Amino acid sequence: MNQNELVYLHDNFFWIGQINKASAIINSEEGLIDKSQAEKFARGIEQVLEEGAKRGGERPELVIAFEPLLIKAAGDEITMLHAGRSSQDMLFTCSIAMMREDILALADSLNSVSGTLVKLAEQHRETIVPSYTNGVAAQATSYGHYLLAYAAGFERDMQRLQQYYVRLNRSPMGTTVLNGSSWPLNRDRMSAYLGFDDIAYNAYDATQIFSSEIGTEAGYIVTSISLHIGSFIEDVMQQYAQPRPWILLKEGGDNTYVSSAMPQKRNPGILNSTRSDASTIIGDAMGATVRAHNIPPGMADSRTTELNRMVKNSTRVVNNFNKILNAINVNPERAKEELYLDWTASQELADVLMREYNIPFRVGHHFASEIVGCSRANNLPPLIFPYSEVQRIYKETVIGHHNISNEFPMSETKFRATLDPVAIVNNRATKGGPQPVEMSRMISETQKRLSADSKWSSDKKAKLASAEAQLNSDFEKLFKYRLL
């Protein structure tokens, strides 16, 4: 056999082959088939798999199409392997086996994205930028703090994915259609050979009930991931509408392209395509739920290759999002200028008046709001807003509050310092805020979680590889002459 001819695919064909290998080993050792037949059956299985591994080789995805190839290779007797089995438990086992590989690939991509977010957060822990709520400039924060927020979101996605894997990685094999078999099949050994953590115990649940959940729950996970990616992209996209944005993608490559008609335009191609693909995934996830809805137990509607494609596409979108993150280009000076163009520090003004001068928050809030209104009406941004106007507005605001002096309590120097976005960020005292000490703590904690997530994924892949190696090793033992 020429190794260069092989095409290694973990598709339905591969997993039906693995199930047949395991059946040959287990059933011969447990006395369900004659040991003298085991080598003949093993040769037949090996022949079908070798032919299917060649380029252009036949790789049927259905049990009823795979079996004729076995019969051709080893005769009708080989169908004795099918005792106590059904296309239902075999194909659903294949679906789960393929889904778990797709889930692990998605986990690796998520971990990579989170790693990129943490790396960028370290670089931008002191980069002060505007943040937005309701689509409007709200407050100053550090860009590193913003990036860690998305890392936290993706960590929850990783938790959902890991929890899903626990429910997913249970073997239906041996349940036959829905109530098991009169054959005393060793379900636990089959489960171990195929890399499962446990068996799906209730035979009816294994193929009839759980099968309708597999795609729906995967859909929830990829939807959440897509929502996080979409919101990040939209935040960047808003900057492209500005003539002088403070954040863009590095030009060239797959990041941007020049408009065919307008020479000044640099269209953010990867932002558009990734956002569009993320939206498509959300649509596919909804479709998975719809297919599983209002069907009697055991229908095949919810067990389709579309589910695997949905997860694979999600991995591709996550990988493209990683490219976006690595292409992010922040202009700190322009971001600071943007902050000074508007009153994103106005809440800090009300907070300081309350914290240091005992002015009730709502009074201070009203005063700051009046300043903003006057500023915008007269085109006087924060840096040049007259201190005399601040004093006048304060005096008018506190009229009627008999226990509050009408003298504005801040000096001009204190007033200007209160509006400094860098000082605002550095002086935050809330746990989880953007201040340096909290940034260091959150970066450290996130790195620990990333390390644990990476180990989780590596451990799961190692277990699957070990199970496959054990199955192949034990399968080889069925060939007596190879042991001589």
Order of alpha helices (4+ residues) and beta strands (2+ residues): alpha-alpha-alpha-alpha-beta-beta-alpha-beta-alpha-beta-alpha-beta-beta-beta-alpha-alpha-beta-alpha-alpha-alpha-alpha-alpha-alpha-alpha
